[in-house]
């Protein structure tokens, strides 16, 4: 079954924005056993959008179109869809009322612009957008089914998962010579991408039915396993064998799979032992707290984080003695240990975690240059501090430092 | 001058690999004053590549094609280029010798496969690849100049910078009706995208030489101005006029331009008045601290943030009285005010900023459902608290709450 993708938006053609939507859809579709045959990106230009719609719908059985469904003058997709299908644009009353409601609830003024979002090609099936105002619609162009979704990633993903993929899956089930696929995303932390690649290379040779793909989401590195076979059972079996081999090989570097998030994995380990955590962080500036609190319900195990930039707050919030800071400096193993122990005591938490260091570009010393990070963990089984050096810019140092400290806690919680 | 892009490679269509090459080229080209008109991605399939080459070269004056120039059986680009141009594939002797040399130097066996990389369409101009074995070549297809470069990012970027862009720049200079461009990105906060559009629409009509584009980076909304004219001076002047008009219109909603970051803008306002800031945040879980500390040198004005999830830490780190929490609850105007005043006192800061609320999905009350946020600011001119409601999921509520609180401070600092 031929499936194509069209993305619209000037911002995708001038280097300002990287299209992360399409890889998302492509990966999900691939897991269903089908590959996108072609992708086109066009600007917010009427003729270009219409031409792309006509050419793709002439070749494919299904096309996913994203972007250009917003309320502004450069949102042209609905009218181009109507033009390509040869039907007029009409106002969809239920959508119009939904948008009016939403604005009323927020106390915002409803403008004529907003009504634009309720206009769809005549005959289109309109699907409610659970997370935004622009509706999704489905329109036949010739023999091709075209799915139109907003380009805002949150809305795109929700609609792709809940609406587009289930519909395509039903079409695929009717296909005669199907290839069956199964895939798994393995997520690692603490391994550079080149090491991960080198470690895994021998395994790839031992599992010829499985393709191994690598992607870096620094500080995480991900390994994608993709099995192909003539039946779903064979694909599942090949995948499982490769996955087990990877698990053995990667050990504690492997922190999660598929949709697991790093902060949530650490959180679930804390929850498992009904433990609580308090954090004292400086150079990471709240990143550890943010990683942990992304997860709903994190208040069960996360008590708080003292983001203590100034020395007086390291003293006040994390109980670090002024003399210790004077003797060893705020970026030291001693300061890290004292921060972890102090914040643990203040919050009456089971675990205290801390991180301090030089994110740069300014600061640092001869012994501890920019990129030097100290982190410490204290808990029922004792206290430990480590030093690590991260090359790279401020943002890289900050995010690697946050991951390194949380990973220290994760490893303690899983006992490695 | 119409320029298009074609990327080849199965891995770009199955979600395993995100195309980061094209945004690179697009951004560089845009800086030269030209925009890519369309991008296509096709798999390693002969017919698809030939069709993409033919359609793009029929429309455009220049096309950049990447991928499929390697030594393996699924590297089909050179033979497809020959087919699209209607010429045979020939072996390019200097390239063949270079590849043989390279293999000999590394002590690797030269296989028949490797000779594939020396085959190019007859008449093509071959350009040496400074960082890899696959050569770049340039082939006319009809009236269009097509640049073929490897897809390996390091090789792609080197050849784009050193070979493709200088050649396109020369073509642009010879354009009889050359268009000169100038652009500016205006960044707003506090305005929904549709309101921004409605406000700006009359201006767009008054500045016909300038295109107005919108892009949401929630909670920020961006307005891109792009002026086109027959000379650079005219483009610059048209841009400046539109920019001034937007500045007047948007007033305090406009927080920055181009590469300005929100946290850094607030930071520079604090620095300007040599002020310091302390924060107490709960539902935002460190996001305010993170926004502020992204900026190098933020320790000059940022003292710290008490990420106080647990009530005991709201008391200890932000001096909120237990009775107040018992009487009004932790999500209340009173708690927000007390947090701001308490953290300001503890840190001896000029400004104290706080935010508390229900991020969801659990929690909330009938009067204050999930999405309710209270935030407060205290400083030399007094204290003020506000209530706001954000619809949407946990992540959305958290990031809008962080922006709303920081924007409250920004507005106080600029005196609006």
Interface residues (C-beta under 8 A of the other chain):
Chain A: X10 X11 X12 X13 X14 X15 X16 X17 X18 X19 X20 X23 X24 X25 X26 X27 X28 X29 X30 X35 X36 X37 X38 X39 X40 X41 X42 X43 X44 X48 X52 X55 X70 X71 X72 X73 X74 X102 X105 X106 X108 X109 X111 X112 X113 X114 X131 X152 X154 X211 X213 X215 X224 X226 X278 X279 X285 X286 X287 X288 X289 X290 X292 X293 X294 X296 X297 X298 X299 X302 X303 X304 X305 X306 X307 X308 X309 X310 X312 X313 X316 X317 X346 X347 X348 X359 X360 X361 X362 X394 X395 X398
Chain B: X10 X11 X12 X13 X14 X15 X16 X17 X18 X19 X20 X23 X24 X25 X26 X27 X28 X29 X30 X35 X36 X37 X38 X39 X40 X41 X42 X43 X45 X48 X52 X55 X185 X192 X193 X194 X195 X197 X198 X201 X204 X212 X213 X214 X215 X216 X218 X224 X278 X279 X285 X286 X287 X288 X289 X290 X292 X293 X294 X296 X297 X298 X299 X302 X303 X304 X305 X306 X307 X308 X309 X310 X312 X313 X316 X317 X346 X347 X348 X359 X360 X361 X362 X389 X391 X392 X393 X394 X395 X396 X398
